[in-house]
Amino acid sequence: MTEAQQNTRKWQLNWRLMMFTGAFLPLLIGLGIWQLNRAEEKQILLEQWQQEAQDLDWPEQVASGLDSGRPITVTGLYDERSWLLDNRTRDGIAGYEVLTVFYPLQGPAVLVNRGWVGAPRTRNQLPDVSPPEGVFSLTGRISPYPEPPVLSSKSATDESWPRRVQALPGSVARAEIPELPGAIIRLASGEQPGAYRADWEPDLMGPQTHYGYATQWFALALVLTILSVAASYRKTGTNNDNDDG
């Protein structure tokens, strides 16, 4: 038998391989479709939130629910009271996140996370985080209170301002300002009035993330299909024939 005849390939169905592919291929495709549906739902949600941010004033926003990640715009003025969230780092530099009381022109007061500021060289010093004076419109996103770890719920007892804390549960903040709602506002960027370094990581999985996941699942489905088809072509020749015999 010639070398060309020995190296020829033919289609030969591998039932075990087909069963494996038949089990996992629909699963991968289904996961991809599910991620596409999630992306569509998230896009509708974001568009709804954006519309609400433009149409609803602060009291209506509070009444409609302060969902984490929802865009928000409030107009009012800063208070002098600020909490400094300790042990926040940027680029390996120690610092604080600054949470300052903000009084909208309408509706309840709210805490605004103004971003990160570097810590002074000595521990007994605190940064000057005095907010600007005047009435400002702030744009940001709703965010949860910085709750402490389960095993560490201690809060600071210092009476002076600003107050350095490791975490700031809503109950602690409302002990000082009872009308605070159930969430805070994180400024959208460092260009906002009174902002520091506000380069947050996205806290809401947007549609693009779901599209990326969908692409990965569909790519895995395609790879599985190609490998299954390729593995079903087997060499035929003297050795294979002898093995079959």
Backbone torsions as a table, in degrees:
resi	resn	phi	psi	omega
1	MET	NA	135.6	-177.9
2	THR	-72.5	163.1	178.9
3	GLU	-63.2	-37.1	179.6
4	ALA	-63.3	-38.4	179.7
5	GLN	-69.5	-36.1	-179.7
6	GLN	-67.9	-28.4	-175.0
7	ASN	-97.1	4.2	179.0
8	THR	-70.1	153.2	179.5
9	ARG	-120.3	151.3	176.5
10	LYS	-140.6	157.8	178.9
11	TRP	-75.3	127.3	176.5
12	GLN	-140.1	115.0	-174.7
13	LEU	-66.7	128.2	176.4
14	ASN	-105.0	106.3	-173.0
15	TRP	-64.3	-38.7	179.2
16	ARG	-64.7	-40.8	178.3
17	LEU	-66.9	-40.2	179.7
18	MET	-66.2	-36.2	177.1
19	MET	-65.8	-41.1	178.0
20	PHE	-63.4	-46.0	180.0
21	THR	-65.6	-41.2	-180.0
22	GLY	-63.9	-27.0	179.6
23	ALA	-80.3	-41.1	-172.0
24	PHE	-94.3	-26.6	-178.4
25	LEU	-63.3	-48.0	176.7
26	PRO	-61.4	-33.6	178.7
27	LEU	-64.0	-45.7	-179.8
28	LEU	-64.8	-43.4	178.6
29	ILE	-64.1	-41.7	178.8
30	GLY	-61.9	-40.2	177.4
31	LEU	-64.6	-38.2	177.4
32	GLY	-64.1	-44.1	178.8
33	ILE	-64.6	-39.2	178.8
34	TRP	-61.4	-41.3	178.0
35	GLN	-66.5	-35.8	175.7
36	LEU	-64.0	-41.6	177.5
37	ASN	-64.7	-39.4	178.0
38	ARG	-63.8	-38.4	178.4
39	ALA	-63.4	-41.8	178.7
40	GLU	-64.9	-43.2	178.2
41	GLU	-62.3	-42.9	-179.3
42	LYS	-66.5	-35.9	177.5
43	GLN	-64.4	-42.3	177.8
44	ILE	-62.9	-41.6	179.9
45	LEU	-63.4	-44.6	-179.8
46	LEU	-64.0	-40.8	178.0
47	GLU	-63.8	-39.8	177.2
48	GLN	-62.8	-45.0	-179.8
49	TRP	-63.2	-41.8	179.9
50	GLN	-62.5	-40.6	179.3
51	GLN	-65.5	-41.7	178.6
52	GLU	-64.7	-37.3	179.6
53	ALA	-62.6	-29.5	179.6
54	GLN	-84.7	-33.6	-170.1
55	ASP	-97.0	-29.4	-174.2
56	LEU	-98.0	139.1	174.1
57	ASP	-84.8	176.2	-172.2
58	TRP	-59.3	-47.6	178.8
59	PRO	-58.7	-38.3	178.2
60	GLU	-68.4	-35.9	177.4
61	GLN	-62.5	-43.2	179.4
62	VAL	-63.5	-41.7	-178.5
63	ALA	-68.1	-32.5	-177.2
64	SER	-80.9	-9.2	178.9
65	GLY	108.8	131.3	-178.0
66	LEU	-100.9	78.5	179.9
67	ASP	-73.7	135.8	-179.8
68	SER	-59.4	130.9	-178.9
69	GLY	96.3	-12.5	-178.5
70	ARG	-66.9	130.4	175.7
71	PRO	-68.5	148.9	-174.3
72	ILE	-148.9	147.8	173.4
73	THR	-133.3	127.2	178.9
74	VAL	-130.6	147.2	178.3
75	THR	-120.4	128.3	-179.4
76	GLY	176.7	-150.3	-177.5
77	LEU	-139.8	151.0	180.0
78	TYR	-75.6	149.4	169.0
79	ASP	-95.9	166.7	-179.7
80	GLU	-80.1	-14.2	-174.4
81	ARG	-83.6	129.2	179.6
82	SER	-139.9	144.4	169.2
83	TRP	-104.8	143.0	178.5
84	LEU	-111.0	111.8	177.9
85	LEU	-76.8	116.3	-173.7
86	ASP	-79.0	162.6	174.4
87	ASN	61.5	37.6	171.7
88	ARG	-102.8	129.2	-176.6
89	THR	-120.5	151.0	171.8
90	ARG	-137.3	124.6	179.8
91	ASP	54.7	36.9	178.2
92	GLY	79.2	5.4	-178.0
93	ILE	-103.2	132.4	-179.5
94	ALA	-73.5	148.4	178.7
95	GLY	-173.2	-161.2	-176.3
96	TYR	-135.0	154.0	163.5
97	GLU	-99.3	134.8	-171.0
98	VAL	-102.4	118.2	176.8
99	LEU	-110.9	114.6	-174.7
100	THR	-117.7	141.6	176.9
101	VAL	-68.7	135.9	179.9
102	PHE	-129.5	131.6	-179.6
103	TYR	-107.6	102.6	174.4
104	PRO	-63.3	158.9	177.6
105	LEU	-65.6	-27.5	175.9
106	GLN	-132.7	142.7	175.1
107	GLY	90.8	-179.5	-174.5
108	PRO	-73.6	160.9	173.8
109	ALA	-65.3	161.0	-179.2
110	VAL	-149.2	150.5	174.5
111	LEU	-86.5	135.8	179.0
112	VAL	-116.3	121.9	173.6
113	ASN	-82.0	108.2	-174.2
114	ARG	-85.9	-0.4	178.0
115	GLY	108.5	-169.0	-172.9
116	TRP	-98.5	141.3	175.2
117	VAL	-134.8	142.2	-179.2
118	GLY	-68.4	149.1	179.8
119	ALA	-85.2	147.4	172.5
120	PRO	-61.6	168.4	-175.5
121	ARG	-67.3	-35.0	-178.2
122	THR	-102.3	145.8	-175.1
123	ARG	-67.8	-29.9	-176.5
124	ASN	-78.6	-1.7	176.7
125	GLN	-104.2	146.6	175.2
126	LEU	-119.3	148.4	179.5
127	PRO	-68.6	152.7	174.9
128	ASP	-80.3	111.3	-176.8
129	VAL	-118.2	31.4	179.1
130	SER	-60.1	127.6	-177.5
131	PRO	-77.8	160.3	176.1
132	PRO	-69.6	152.8	179.1
133	GLU	-92.7	148.6	177.8
134	GLY	120.8	176.8	179.5
135	VAL	-96.9	129.3	-176.7
136	PHE	-133.2	154.5	169.2
137	SER	-102.6	122.3	-178.1
138	LEU	-109.3	139.6	176.8
139	THR	-118.9	131.4	-179.7
140	GLY	-162.8	-157.9	178.6
141	ARG	-132.7	147.4	176.9
142	ILE	-66.8	138.6	-178.3
143	SER	-143.3	151.1	177.8
144	PRO	-73.1	161.2	173.4
145	TYR	-63.0	147.0	176.7
146	PRO	-74.3	85.2	-177.4
147	GLU	-72.0	151.4	179.1
148	PRO	-78.7	163.4	171.2
149	PRO	-59.3	159.1	-175.6
150	VAL	-57.7	-38.7	-175.0
151	LEU	-91.8	7.1	-178.4
152	SER	-142.5	89.3	-176.3
153	SER	-112.7	19.4	-179.3
154	LYS	-71.9	144.3	178.6
155	SER	-123.5	157.3	-177.0
156	ALA	-73.6	149.9	178.7
157	THR	-113.2	5.5	-179.8
158	ASP	-64.2	136.6	-178.4
159	GLU	-95.7	-10.8	-178.6
160	SER	-85.8	167.2	179.0
161	TRP	-123.9	142.5	-2.4
162	PRO	-73.2	160.0	-178.3
163	ARG	-107.5	128.3	178.0
164	ARG	-87.3	126.0	-178.6
165	VAL	-135.7	155.5	174.7
166	GLN	-85.5	-27.0	177.3
167	ALA	-156.9	167.0	-178.2
168	LEU	-141.1	83.9	175.5
169	PRO	-63.3	154.8	179.2
170	GLY	-59.0	-34.9	-179.5
171	SER	-64.6	-36.4	179.2
172	VAL	-69.5	-44.4	179.5
173	ALA	-64.5	-40.8	-179.4
174	ARG	-72.3	-19.6	172.8
175	ALA	-64.9	-26.9	177.0
176	GLU	-90.4	-41.0	-177.2
177	ILE	-133.0	93.6	-170.7
178	PRO	-60.2	-29.7	-173.8
179	GLU	-81.7	1.7	-179.9
180	LEU	-59.1	137.7	178.6
181	PRO	-75.9	-174.0	-174.4
182	GLY	-84.1	13.5	179.1
183	ALA	-154.3	170.3	177.9
184	ILE	-117.6	178.5	177.2
185	ILE	-118.7	129.9	172.2
186	ARG	-102.9	126.8	-178.3
187	LEU	-60.7	146.5	-173.6
188	ALA	-72.4	-28.7	-175.7
189	SER	-163.3	170.4	178.3
190	GLY	-73.6	-5.0	177.9
191	GLU	-87.1	-4.9	179.6
192	GLN	-70.6	151.7	177.6
193	PRO	-58.3	128.9	178.8
194	GLY	78.0	6.4	-175.8
195	ALA	-81.1	152.2	168.7
196	TYR	-107.2	-138.0	180.0
197	ARG	-83.7	103.5	-174.8
198	ALA	-112.8	56.4	-179.2
199	ASP	-98.6	69.9	-175.4
200	TRP	-73.5	150.5	165.4
201	GLU	-74.5	142.9	179.4
202	PRO	-57.4	129.7	179.0
203	ASP	-101.7	11.7	179.6
204	LEU	-136.2	124.5	179.2
205	MET	-71.7	109.6	-176.6
206	GLY	-82.6	176.2	-179.2
207	PRO	-59.4	-35.9	-177.7
208	GLN	-62.3	-34.7	178.0
209	THR	-64.4	-42.8	178.4
210	HIS	-65.9	-38.2	176.4
211	TYR	-62.3	-38.5	177.8
212	GLY	-63.3	-43.0	177.2
213	TYR	-63.7	-41.2	179.3
214	ALA	-60.8	-42.4	178.5
215	THR	-60.4	-40.4	179.4
216	GLN	-63.7	-44.1	-179.6
217	TRP	-65.4	-42.4	178.8
218	PHE	-66.0	-35.8	178.3
219	ALA	-65.4	-40.9	176.9
220	LEU	-63.9	-38.9	177.5
221	ALA	-62.7	-41.5	179.1
222	LEU	-65.3	-43.1	179.3
223	VAL	-62.9	-43.1	178.6
224	LEU	-61.0	-40.9	179.1
225	THR	-63.6	-45.9	-178.8
226	ILE	-63.5	-43.8	-179.3
227	LEU	-65.5	-37.2	180.0
228	SER	-66.1	-42.9	178.7
229	VAL	-66.3	-44.5	-178.4
230	ALA	-63.9	-38.7	-178.5
231	ALA	-72.0	-16.4	-179.6
232	SER	-82.9	-10.9	174.9
233	TYR	-90.5	117.7	-176.9
234	ARG	-116.0	148.0	175.7
235	LYS	-69.2	142.7	174.3
236	THR	-119.4	148.1	-178.8
237	GLY	167.0	-167.5	-175.0
238	THR	-61.0	-47.1	-176.3
239	ASN	-64.4	-44.5	-179.7
240	ASN	-63.6	-41.4	179.9
241	ASP	-62.4	-41.2	178.6
242	ASN	-64.3	-39.4	179.1
243	ASP	-63.2	-39.6	-179.6
244	ASP	-67.8	-33.9	-179.4
245	GLY	-77.8	NA	NA
